[in-house]
Amino acid sequence: MQSSASPTLNLGFPRIEPPWLMGLPTPIYQETHRKWQAAIRAFIEKHLLAHAEEWERAETVPAHVFDEFAAAGMLIPALPAPLPVAWLKRLGFHELLGGLPVEDFDYLHAVIYADEMARSGLAGPPGSLTTGMAFGVPPIIKFGSKELQERFLPELLRGQKRSCIAITEPDAGSDVANITTTAVKSKDGKHYIINGTKKWITNGIWTDYASMAVRTGPEGSGPAGLSLMVVPLKDYPGVSMRRLKVAGQISAGTTYIELDDVRVPVENLIGTEGMGMRYIMTNFNHERLSIAVGATRTSRVALAAAFEHVLKREAFGKPLMDQPVVRHRLAKAGALLESQWAWVEQFAYQMTRMPKEDADRELGGLTAMLKAQAGIVLKECADTAVLLFGGNGYTRSGQGALAEMIYREVPGARIPGGSEDVMMDLGVRQLVKIYKAKTQALDSAASSKL
């Protein structure tokens, strides 16, 4: 029997799997991670990947797929690690698929899950299933009152109701502090009256509840005036929604939401008024890491498809792979891809070894850069695939159709979750902030000894 230390070499096309799944040694993954990957791959292939392209072309994933994932507990791994163990056990979730105890789930398990879910190369189908659980539910878990959690978490964690995160507005994307959707208390103090719009909200169209960013402070209060609250959406008075047709990940249900005097109980406030910006930024770390993992796998799918094509396609009397310029393109994209994946793995490993408070502080800026770099790498790999497929890569059917679909996915990695340029700037500013804080702490310590 093959040991976990030296798995059988995978003879698939080059770049088709990350190195640890191609049989190369790794110090990062343990037996628990290998068992988890093997267990979830079979389920995801059957219930998602086999139909992902079909559903993306149809622009909607059938509702029964969400129910199948919920029934198997396969939405829960979209949550950030560590999982809310007490809540999950109370609801009957003691183990995840393959027998993984919920208390043993770490960020490497989470990365494996996100990587496996993205193996179609398309962000829409997995995004239609997991976005709400990944980004809408965590603020309730982390910051919600006990009463708020009791009202919403049982149905959301079981997948009986759906959630989303609603932050972006027509005039407030990466500039979260510019949010203008208002939440003003009613005269009797029992409700918030919400007015405004939200745009590019993934999953919104079929969502029951949104964890929504609103302005509870006066105009001009900036980030200090922001709050988060649970806002009912589907069939709720004053809420109207329509789907937006975006270039890629169409089946994820990008939505435009209008809120006209929407009455929400004050008990739906998440945490404390005015703390919304802090809650949002904490939530962004998981979102950006998830996007980075998915975009990196999509890069891998594009490059593997290109390898397969040039090994069998002939031009000028010989295989494309015999052309030096083709090999150069594959080498350049491949080097970027494997460097990016190594960074993802390193990042996840660090998160399994650091206290959460330290990780939030030390890795927040790096998460932003990791996400931004993932989009840059995806663009290079998608360009490579389309160019090497030639006319077929520019056609929405036939042998290059997947490369064409992935090419349309690129902006969906570079813009949502914080646009690329803003993320790069944020990363550097955070590094400088940490440096100054540590320098000040050293100076203070030295002064106290004098």
Number of C-alpha atoms within 10 A of each C-alpha: 4 7 8 14 14 12 16 13 12 15 9 11 14 17 22 22 17 18 16 17 16 17 17 14 14 12 7 12 16 12 11 15 18 16 15 19 19 12 16 18 17 12 15 19 16 10 15 22 23 12 14 24 20 13 18 20 14 12 18 18 25 13 11 10 15 21 17 14 19 18 13 14 17 21 23 24 25 23 25 23 20 16 20 17 16 12 17 19 13 10 14 9 18 16 16 20 17 13 12 17 13 22 17 15 22 20 24 24 22 23 24 20 23 23 23 22 27 27 24 24 26 28 28 29 30 25 23 25 27 26 25 29 22 24 25 24 27 24 23 23 19 15 18 24 17 10 10 19 19 12 12 19 20 16 13 21 23 20 23 13 16 25 30 28 28 29 23 23 23 12 14 15 20 19 14 20 19 19 25 23 21 24 25 19 17 14 8 6 10 13 18 24 18 24 20 18 23 25 23 22 23 28 27 31 21 20 19 20 25 26 26 24 30 26 29 23 18 12 12 12 14 17 19 18 21 30 26 33 29 29 25 20 24 17 12 14 13 14 20 16 19 14 19 16 14 17 13 21 28 26 28 26 27 22 22 21 22 20 21 15 17 21 23 20 17 16 16 23 23 26 20 15 17 20 17 28 20 15 21 21 14 17 21 18 21 23 22 24 26 27 23 30 27 29 31 31 28 29 36 29 26 29 30 21 23 27 22 16 19 21 13 11 13 13 11 7 6 11 14 20 20 13 13 10 11 17 14 12 17 23 12 13 22 22 11 19 25 18 11 23 19 13 15 23 18 13 20 19 17 15 19 17 11 12 10 13 8 11 16 18 14 15 19 22 23 21 26 29 24 25 33 26 23 31 26 22 25 32 23 22 32 28 22 25 31 26 17 24 22 12 11 18 26 17 17 14 12 9 14 22 18 24 30 23 26 27 26 16 26 27 19 19 28 24 18 19 23 22 20 23 15 15 25 20 13 19 21 15 13 18 17 13 13 15 12 12 12 12 12 12 12 12 11 11 11 10 9 8 6 5
